[in-house]
Amino acid sequence: MIPIGELIGTWIAVGLTLMMFSFIYRDNPAFKFGEHLYLGISVGYYVNIQYWNVIYPLVIQAMKQQHNYWVLIPTVLGIFILLRVVPSLGWLSRMAFALYIGGFAGYSIPYIVHSLLLPQLSQTLQPYSGGFGPVVNQVIILVAVFSTLVYFFFSLEHRKTVGAISRLGIVFIMVSFGASFGYTVMGRISLLIGRFQFILESFAEGGRARFW
């Protein structure tokens, strides 16, 4: 026989799964209950994880054991961000966000340029060699990059030649968005398959008679 705790947990998981998929029909109270329960448990879980993995070792222990009181600066800035929920003190979060966004931008922009922009630029400007197929691919990449950049160049009016090139850039942008959307749909379908596998395997493992 299946342990009673495992049996109850399986039925709860199956019920919550059906609640979430009930949104396919329409928005309903069962879906809202499952959504709020999921968000509440997720927030509570991650708050607990962040406290024991970040706040306690990097703030509390750092001040107690290492007497490092500089950690109070990021701690206070973090508290400022949380004060957005208080309308009268929400303006304090702007200072924390300004420092965070400015520091992150200064750190990430050189990294993005060296790791993404320059390699892509070098791949786009490679000499045409290696046969007909690679040459066609390089030409398509070059045309796609150029036309996309022209579409986002608003200093010239998009008419005549510039307009035709920008419209070609729209085609490449839509192809890119379509591929990204298809990848997202595939990921969601894999999650759906995983949930159905969980339900079917739970019933198959325990036997239908044990669940009724």
Residue, then its C-alpha position, 0 to 999 in steps of 0.5 A: m500500500i502507498p503511504i497515506g502521506e504520499l497518497i495525499g500529496t499526490w492527490i494535492a499535486v494532481g488537483l493543483t495541476l488541474m486547477m492551473f490548467s483550468f485557465i485554458y477554459r476561462d479565468n475561474p476561482a479555482f485557477k486564482f486559488g492555485e495561482h495565489l497558492y503557488l506564488g505565496i509558497s514560492v515567495g515564502y520559499y525563496v525568502n527563506i532561501q535568501y535569508w539563510n544563503v545570503i543575508y545570514p552569512l553575508v550580513i549577520q555573520a560578517m558583522k558578528q565574526q568579522h566585524n565588517y560593518w561595510v555590509l550595512i551599505p548594501t543592506v540599507l540599499g536593499i531595504f530601500i528597494l523594499l520600501r516601494v510598498v510604502p507609498s510615503l517612503g517609496w522615493l527612497s527606492r529610486m536611489a537604490f535603483a539608480l546605483y544598482i542600474g548604473g553599477f550594473a550597466g557599467y559592469s555589463i556593457p564592456y562585457i556585452v561588447h566584448s563577448l556578444l557584439l564584437p564576435q557577432l560583428s567579426q562573424t558578419l564580416q568574415p571573408y566569403s570562402g568555403g564553398f557555395g553554402p557557407v557563402v550564401n549563409q554569410v550573405i544572408i547574415l550580412v543582409a539581415v544585420f544591415s537591414t535590421l540596423v537600417y530599420f532602427f536608424f531613424s535619422l533618415e525617413h524610411r522612404k524609397t531605398v531606405g524604406a525598402i531596406s527597413r521593410l526587409g529588416i522587419v522580415f528578419i526581425m519577425v523571423s527572429f521573434g517567430a523562432s524565439f516564440g516557437y522555442t518558448v512554446m516548445g518549452r511550455i509543451s515540455l512542461l505540459i508533458g512533464r505534468f501529464q507524465f507525473i499524473l499518469e505515472s502516479f496512477a500507474e504506480g499505485g494502481r487505480a484501486r488504491f486511489w479510490 
